[in-house]
Amino acid sequence: MKSVFKLFLWITFGFGLLFSSMAYASDFQVVEAEGVAPVEYGDEVSARVRAMRNAIKNASMQVSASVQSSQVMENGNLTVDYLRVNSAAQVSGIEVLSEQNEGGLYKVKIEATVAPSQQCANVVSNSYHKSVAITGFAMEHPEHSTLGRLGSVDRSLAALLVNDLNGRQGIRALSANYMTLYPNTPNAPTQISPRMTLTRAVSTAKDLGVQFIVSGVIRDMAMENPDAPRAGNWDNWLKKVGISKAKRTRHFVFDVFVHDGYSGALVFQSRYKTYGLWNEKNHAEVGFGTAKFFSTDYGQQVRLLIDQAVNDLQKTVQCQPFMATIAQVDGQRIYVSSGAESGLRPGDFLSVYRTSQKFNREGDSFWQISDTRLVAEVKQVQPYYAVAELAIGAERLNLQVEDIVMAW
């Protein structure tokens, strides 16, 4: 039986739990909880992992829980009745009190230290490095970039995000600023399917070999008062005699979208707005993202806005499960298309999922991810791939290339 510590490094469950080396001293509670999972294919290791997830979830629910309910009606009939219970709690100091396989059910009883936490609330967090590709930012109004020769903003903004994200923990950012995902920029990203998926994001992620696709649209770079005169040395004197001039205020508004590269689901979107003074000559060749650009008041405000977007992107990506594709299947062994560069180590456990493309009644395609309920243990790790082993042959699960593994 693997050590409890090794298993616990990755089994934080997607109901908002977060492993941490410390809990809040003033709010923590010590609770007992039980978890149960069926033993399938005779694999007690996988059952134990799922039972531990269940126990940890139940422990967190005793401290912090919220309930969301929604119903979908079609032609007067109830077609979907959806109930979800979420937790935003921090779990640490876990001790296994008892565990046993009883009649095909693996049962675990734990004692855990739990404290309320809003970090990664209702989602998950782990220490693996997730890969993201940042595409070019389509411009809704290209004519707005004429002043100052800022036409390179579609690629330069993406390049700035890549550079800043690569300095953050848990992210490997790649530049794909030569492509954009939205030919119809005014409606982006509403051309995605009713399931809030973007099929093109899946194909793009597969081509680039990344887990997430970051895209966006630049909505506004216009001057508020295009005819306002530039600031001059006499402005302060004019103010003293009650004469004021219109300010040369310039706006910067852009949207950011993050899509899961395996399902196409939209996992994050946000609009960022700012403005600043633009006092450069009308024919000045400043360029977006240059030293001269950032020396202006407008450029400084844009820099702060980009920093905010980078912070949001890091939090979003960190609070998602780690995923990687299966590159090869060989009996009980699977070859995973991520390795040491993503933080994988021998002894890690990865949940195994099947992927399949489905179509709805309107003919729109979407990707479905199905849990096999088994885990694979990482045995070997190379810089860019890893070898993991299942308790049974992969053919019994009908695993295929492009199926995925996941770590919570």
PEJOMO-V133450 format. One record per backbone hydrogen bond with DSSP energy under -0.5 kcal/mol. NH is the residue of the N-H (numbers start at 0). CO is the residue of the C=O. E is the energy in kcal/mol with one decimal. If there is no record, write none. Layout:
NH,CO,E ; NH,CO,E
//
This chain:
6,2,-1.7 ; 7,3,-2.2 ; 8,4,-0.8 ; 8,5,-0.6 ; 9,6,-1.3 ; 10,6,-0.8 ; 15,122,-0.8 ; 16,12,-1.4 ; 17,88,-0.9 ; 19,90,-0.7 ; 26,23,-0.6 ; 27,23,-1.8 ; 28,113,-3.0 ; 30,28,-0.6 ; 30,111,-2.6 ; 32,109,-2.1 ; 34,107,-2.6 ; 36,105,-1.7 ; 38,103,-3.0 ; 39,37,-0.7 ; 42,39,-2.1 ; 43,41,-1.1 ; 46,42,-1.6 ; 47,43,-2.8 ; 48,44,-2.2 ; 49,45,-2.2 ; 50,46,-2.4 ; 51,47,-2.4 ; 52,48,-2.2 ; 53,49,-2.2 ; 54,50,-2.3 ; 55,51,-2.8 ; 56,52,-2.7 ; 57,53,-2.3 ; 58,54,-2.1 ; 59,55,-2.3 ; 60,56,-2.1 ; 61,57,-0.9 ; 61,58,-0.6 ; 62,59,-1.4 ; 63,59,-2.8 ; 65,85,-2.7 ; 67,83,-3.1 ; 69,81,-2.5 ; 71,79,-2.4 ; 73,76,-2.6 ; 76,73,-2.0 ; 78,71,-2.5 ; 78,76,-0.7 ; 79,71,-1.4 ; 81,69,-3.0 ; 81,79,-0.5 ; 82,80,-0.5 ; 83,67,-3.1 ; 85,65,-3.0 ; 85,83,-0.5 ; 86,14,-2.4 ; 88,15,-0.7 ; 89,114,-3.9 ; 90,17,-1.2 ; 91,112,-2.7 ; 94,110,-2.6 ; 96,94,-0.6 ; 96,108,-2.8 ; 97,108,-1.6 ; 99,106,-2.1 ; 101,99,-0.7 ; 101,104,-3.3 ; 102,100,-0.6 ; 104,101,-1.0 ; 105,36,-3.3 ; 106,99,-3.1 ; 106,104,-0.6 ; 107,34,-2.6 ; 108,97,-2.9 ; 109,32,-2.9 ; 110,94,-2.5 ; 111,30,-2.7 ; 112,91,-2.8 ; 113,28,-3.3 ; 113,111,-0.6 ; 114,89,-2.4 ; 116,87,-2.4 ; 120,117,-1.6 ; 121,86,-1.1 ; 122,119,-2.0 ; 123,318,-1.5 ; 124,407,-0.6 ; 125,317,-0.8 ; 128,341,-2.6 ; 129,127,-0.6 ; 129,169,-2.3 ; 131,171,-2.6 ; 132,211,-2.2 ; 133,173,-2.5 ; 134,132,-0.6 ; 134,213,-2.7 ; 135,175,-0.9 ; 135,178,-3.0 ; 136,153,-2.5 ; 137,135,-0.7 ; 137,215,-1.5 ; 139,137,-0.6 ; 139,217,-2.6 ; 140,217,-0.5 ; 143,140,-1.9 ; 144,141,-1.7 ; 145,142,-1.3 ; 147,281,-0.7 ; 148,145,-2.2 ; 149,144,-2.7 ; 152,149,-1.9 ; 153,150,-0.7 ; 154,151,-1.0 ; 155,151,-3.2 ; 156,152,-2.2 ; 158,154,-2.2 ; 159,155,-2.2 ; 160,156,-2.0 ; 161,157,-2.3 ; 162,158,-2.3 ; 163,159,-2.3 ; 164,160,-2.6 ; 165,161,-2.1 ; 166,163,-1.0 ; 167,164,-2.2 ; 170,167,-1.0 ; 171,129,-2.6 ; 172,170,-0.5 ; 173,131,-2.7 ; 175,133,-2.7 ; 178,175,-1.7 ; 182,180,-0.6 ; 184,182,-0.8 ; 186,183,-1.0 ; 187,184,-1.2 ; 189,186,-3.8 ; 191,188,-1.7 ; 192,196,-2.0 ; 195,192,-2.2 ; 197,263,-1.8 ; 200,197,-1.3 ; 201,197,-0.9 ; 201,198,-0.8 ; 202,198,-1.6 ; 203,199,-2.4 ; 204,200,-2.4 ; 205,201,-2.3 ; 206,202,-2.2 ; 207,203,-2.2 ; 208,204,-1.7 ; 209,204,-1.7 ; 210,130,-1.4 ; 211,130,-1.8 ; 212,258,-2.4 ; 213,132,-3.0 ; 213,211,-0.5 ; 214,212,-0.5 ; 214,256,-2.7 ; 215,135,-0.6 ; 216,254,-1.1 ; 217,137,-3.3 ; 218,216,-0.7 ; 218,252,-2.0 ; 219,252,-1.6 ; 223,248,-3.6 ; 224,248,-0.6 ; 227,224,-2.0 ; 234,231,-1.3 ; 237,233,-2.3 ; 238,234,-2.1 ; 239,235,-1.5 ; 240,236,-1.0 ; 241,238,-1.7 ; 242,237,-3.1 ; 243,241,-0.6 ; 248,246,-1.8 ; 249,275,-3.0 ; 250,221,-2.7 ; 251,273,-2.3 ; 252,219,-2.2 ; 253,271,-2.1 ; 254,216,-2.9 ; 255,269,-2.5 ; 256,214,-2.9 ; 257,267,-2.7 ; 258,212,-2.7 ; 259,264,-2.9 ; 260,210,-3.4 ; 263,259,-2.3 ; 265,195,-2.1 ; 266,257,-2.5 ; 266,264,-0.8 ; 267,257,-1.3 ; 269,255,-1.8 ; 271,253,-2.8 ; 273,251,-1.5 ; 275,249,-2.0 ; 277,247,-3.1 ; 278,276,-0.6 ; 283,280,-1.7 ; 285,147,-1.1 ; 285,283,-1.1 ; 286,147,-2.5 ; 289,286,-1.0 ; 293,289,-2.3 ; 294,290,-0.8 ; 295,291,-0.5 ; 295,292,-1.3 ; 297,276,-1.5 ; 298,292,-0.6 ; 299,295,-2.0 ; 300,296,-1.9 ; 301,297,-2.2 ; 302,298,-2.2 ; 303,299,-1.8 ; 304,300,-1.8 ; 305,301,-2.5 ; 306,302,-2.1 ; 307,303,-1.8 ; 308,304,-2.1 ; 309,305,-2.5 ; 310,306,-2.2 ; 311,307,-2.1 ; 312,308,-2.5 ; 313,309,-2.5 ; 314,310,-2.2 ; 315,311,-2.3 ; 316,312,-2.6 ; 317,313,-2.7 ; 318,314,-1.6 ; 319,316,-1.4 ; 321,406,-2.3 ; 323,404,-1.8 ; 325,402,-3.2 ; 326,324,-0.7 ; 326,334,-3.0 ; 327,334,-1.1 ; 329,332,-3.0 ; 332,329,-2.3 ; 333,387,-2.8 ; 334,327,-2.8 ; 335,333,-0.6 ; 335,385,-3.3 ; 336,324,-2.7 ; 339,381,-2.6 ; 340,382,-2.0 ; 341,338,-1.7 ; 342,339,-1.4 ; 343,338,-1.6 ; 346,377,-2.9 ; 347,344,-2.0 ; 349,375,-2.7 ; 350,405,-2.8 ; 351,373,-2.3 ; 352,403,-3.0 ; 353,369,-2.9 ; 355,367,-2.0 ; 357,365,-3.5 ; 359,363,-2.3 ; 362,359,-1.7 ; 365,357,-2.3 ; 366,262,-0.9 ; 367,355,-3.3 ; 369,353,-3.0 ; 371,351,-2.2 ; 375,349,-2.8 ; 376,388,-2.3 ; 377,347,-3.1 ; 378,386,-3.3 ; 379,386,-1.8 ; 381,384,-3.0 ; 385,335,-1.9 ; 386,379,-2.5 ; 387,333,-2.7 ; 388,376,-2.4 ; 389,331,-3.0 ; 393,330,-2.8 ; 395,392,-1.5 ; 396,393,-1.0 ; 397,393,-0.5 ; 398,393,-2.0 ; 401,325,-2.5 ; 402,399,-2.0 ; 403,352,-1.7 ; 404,323,-2.6 ; 405,350,-2.5 ; 406,321,-2.3 ; 407,9,-0.6
//
